[in-house]
Amino acid sequence: MELDRTKRLLTVIQMLGESLKFDSLLQTIVDETCELLASESTSILRYDSNTDMLSFIAASLDDQSDFLRGVQVPLEGSAAGWTFRHARPLVVQDTAHDLRHYKEVDRLTGSHTHSILAAPLIFNGGPIGVIETVNKKGDVNYTEEDVIILETLAAVAAFAIHNHDLEEKVERASNEAASFERLKSDFIAITSHELRTPLGLILGHATFLRELAGKEYHEQLELIIRNATRLKEIVENLASVDNYQSGAARVRQKQVSMKRIVQDVVESFHEDARRKGVALRAEVPAASLMVEGEAGKIEVALSHLVRNAIMFTDSGGHIFVRAEAVPGYVRVSVADDGVGIPQKDLERIFERFYQVETHLTRKHGGMGLGLSVAKAMIEMHGGRIWAESVEGKGSRFSFLVPLNASQASAAEKVFLT
């Protein structure tokens, strides 16, 4: 029984990465909640700030779903309102002895509610709605495990609702060219700073479930964890660029070896290159190539360049990562004999969200963030990054990192013009 519930819960969480329409996703959540918690019906209510009430936006019973949509529930004198106001789960095992049960919905639907389990939809630290399931079947009470499951589903629903809100904002913004940049910045700020909570919940519960589930479910759990981790990486990339552009990011200066950075990054991608059938090799001098900077940020920049090269180099191809000393700087380049970049795109590839050619995007994926992150990391060090490419023959991405501020200034006219 517990394995069946785990499998159903995993199915709902996996849908975060699928292209379901918003209404279909909410309907799936309420239907699966009924099955998981052995309840007669489930509904999702959204807070309406204009009326200061909760409105039904999804319900599990087909004959009630359209009828309930738009029906409002007050914050005072209702179980859903109590859950929203207190931002914590509520269990009512017997509504006959609890004044928080709002009987008007029973009157409208002709049903009788005798037990309730509700959980708040939390996003960015505050409630945005409530998921409520009623009438536990079999004449038994809701359990602590039921509460945990409903909280997990509430996190999924909150993520879906907020993501839907963001999509609507972006759609409206596309028709308002004058305000597009401002709205895009707002979207990035929300994404990079506010998605951490639901992603943390999903990763935490998925990891917890992996410890409980049998081996036959490990592959599904690993898929969830892997994709949630990928979403986390996207959030971190957005945050990195946003922090750089806002001036919030700082470089913790210390002596670091560019030779070691190149060797470590190349080593970390050897398995990825091997699976792709690509030869990846580092070419570094005997000297350590010391610079003043933050190793972690330089590694992030170089990692994005190497990952990009592997992604756009076909099996049988070659990638060379070179490091060398030039006056005042260390120059690092990542050269490949992959698909190359069209000349018309070359000047824009470091822009945030810019993607080269639709057919390449479909084949290789990506959000157009990696190169913008690399650019931010290098420019934070007072360096410069650029690309050279011939479509169909390959690309070379290069960056300069100054040895230190004084030497970089002296060499600036030679290398940064």
Long-range contacts (C-beta under 8 A, 24 or more apart in sequence): 2-212, 3-213, 3-214, 3-217, 5-36, 5-149, 6-209, 6-212, 6-213, 6-217, 7-217, 7-220, 8-32, 8-35, 8-36, 9-36, 9-149, 9-152, 9-153, 9-209, 10-206, 10-209, 10-217, 10-220, 10-221, 10-224, 12-153, 12-156, 13-152, 13-156, 13-202, 13-205, 13-206, 13-224, 14-220, 14-223, 14-224, 15-156, 16-156, 16-159, 16-160, 16-202, 16-227, 17-227, 22-160, 22-164, 22-167, 23-58, 25-160, 26-57, 26-58, 26-157, 26-160, 26-161, 27-58, 27-60, 27-65, 29-58, 29-131, 29-153, 29-156, 29-157, 29-160, 30-58, 30-59, 30-60, 30-131, 31-60, 32-153, 33-60, 33-131, 33-133, 33-150, 33-153, 34-60, 34-133, 36-149, 36-153, 37-117, 37-133, 37-136, 37-142, 37-146, 37-149, 37-150, 38-136, 38-137, 38-138, 39-117, 39-133, 39-134, 39-135, 39-136, 39-137, 40-111, 40-134, 40-135, 40-137, 41-111, 41-133, 41-134, 41-135, 42-131, 42-132, 42-133, 42-134, 43-68, 43-131, 43-132, 43-133, 44-121, 44-129, 44-130, 44-131, 44-132, 44-157, 45-73, 45-80, 45-84, 45-129, 45-130, 45-131, 45-132, 46-128, 46-129, 46-161, 47-84, 47-127, 47-128, 47-129, 48-72, 54-78, 54-80, 54-81, 54-84, 54-129, 54-130, 57-129, 64-109, 67-108, 67-109, 68-105, 68-108, 68-109, 71-105, 71-108, 73-102, 73-104, 73-105, 74-102, 77-102, 78-102, 79-116, 79-118, 79-132, 80-118, 80-130, 80-132, 82-118, 83-118, 83-119, 83-120, 83-127, 83-130, 83-132, 84-120, 84-127, 84-129, 84-130, 85-127, 86-120, 87-120, 87-122, 87-126, 87-127, 88-120, 89-117, 89-118, 89-119, 89-120, 89-147, 89-150, 89-151, 90-116, 90-117, 90-118, 90-119, 91-116, 91-117, 91-141, 91-142, 91-147, 92-116, 92-117, 93-141, 93-142, 115-141, 115-142, 117-142, 117-146, 117-147, 117-150, 118-150, 119-147, 119-150, 119-151, 119-153, 119-154, 120-154, 121-154, 121-157, 121-158, 121-161, 122-154, 122-155, 122-158, 122-197, 123-158, 123-159, 123-161, 123-162, 123-194, 123-197, 123-198, 124-162, 124-190, 124-194, 124-197, 125-197, 128-158, 128-161, 128-162, 129-157, 129-158, 129-161, 131-157, 148-205, 152-201, 152-205, 155-198, 155-201, 155-202, 155-205, 156-198, 156-202, 158-198, 159-195, 159-198, 159-202, 162-198, 166-190, 166-191, 188-238, 188-241, 188-242, 188-352, 189-242, 191-235, 191-238, 192-235, 192-236, 192-238, 192-239, 192-242, 193-239, 195-231, 195-235, 196-232, 196-235, 199-228, 199-231, 199-232, 199-235, 202-228, 203-228, 203-229, 203-232, 234-367, 234-369, 237-369, 237-370, 237-373, 238-369, 240-300, 240-373, 240-376, 240-377, 241-352, 241-369, 241-372, 241-373, 241-376, 244-376, 244-377, 244-379, 244-380, 245-376, 249-376, 249-380, 251-293, 251-294, 251-297, 251-380, 251-381, 252-294, 253-292, 253-293, 253-294, 254-292, 254-293, 254-294, 254-295, 255-290, 255-291, 255-292, 256-290, 256-291, 256-292, 256-293, 256-294, 256-295, 256-298, 257-288, 257-289, 257-290, 258-288, 258-289, 258-290, 258-291, 258-298, 258-323, 258-330, 258-332, 258-401, 259-284, 259-285, 259-287, 259-288, 259-289, 259-323, 260-288, 261-295, 261-298, 261-299, 261-302, 262-302, 262-321, 262-323, 262-332, 264-299, 265-299, 265-302, 265-303, 265-306, 265-321, 266-306, 266-321, 268-303, 269-303, 269-306, 269-307, 269-310, 272-307, 272-310, 273-310, 273-319, 276-310, 276-313, 276-315, 277-315, 277-316, 277-317, 278-310, 278-313, 278-314, 278-315, 278-316, 278-317, 278-318, 278-319, 279-317, 279-318, 279-319, 280-306, 280-310, 280-319, 280-321, 281-318, 281-319, 281-320, 281-321, 282-321, 282-322, 282-323, 283-320, 283-321, 283-322, 283-323, 284-322, 284-323, 285-323, 285-324, 285-325, 287-325, 289-323, 289-324, 289-325, 289-330, 290-403, 291-330, 291-381, 291-401, 291-402, 291-403, 291-404, 292-402, 292-403, 292-404, 292-405, 293-381, 293-401, 294-381, 297-377, 297-380, 297-381, 298-377, 298-378, 298-381, 298-401, 300-373, 300-374, 300-377, 301-373, 301-374, 301-375, 301-377, 301-378, 301-385, 301-399, 302-332, 302-334, 302-374, 304-370, 304-371, 304-373, 304-374, 305-334, 305-371, 305-374, 305-397, 305-399, 306-334, 307-370, 308-334, 308-370, 308-371, 308-397, 309-334, 309-335, 309-336, 309-338, 309-395, 309-397, 311-364, 311-366, 312-336, 312-338, 312-339, 312-360, 312-364, 312-395, 313-337, 313-338, 313-339, 313-394, 314-338, 314-339, 326-400, 326-411, 326-415, 327-407, 327-411, 327-414, 327-415, 328-402, 328-403, 328-407, 328-408, 328-410, 328-411, 328-412, 328-414, 328-415, 329-383, 329-400, 329-401, 329-402, 329-403, 329-407, 329-408, 329-411, 329-415, 330-400, 330-401, 330-403, 331-398, 331-399, 331-400, 332-398, 332-399, 332-401, 333-396, 333-397, 333-398, 333-399, 334-396, 334-397, 334-398, 335-394, 335-395, 335-396, 335-397, 336-394, 336-395, 336-396, 337-393, 337-394, 338-394, 338-395, 339-391, 339-392, 340-389, 340-390, 340-391, 340-392, 340-393, 340-394, 340-395, 341-387, 341-389, 341-391, 341-395, 342-391, 343-389, 343-391, 346-387, 346-388, 346-389, 349-387, 350-374, 350-375, 350-385, 350-387, 374-399, 382-408, 383-408, 384-415, 384-416
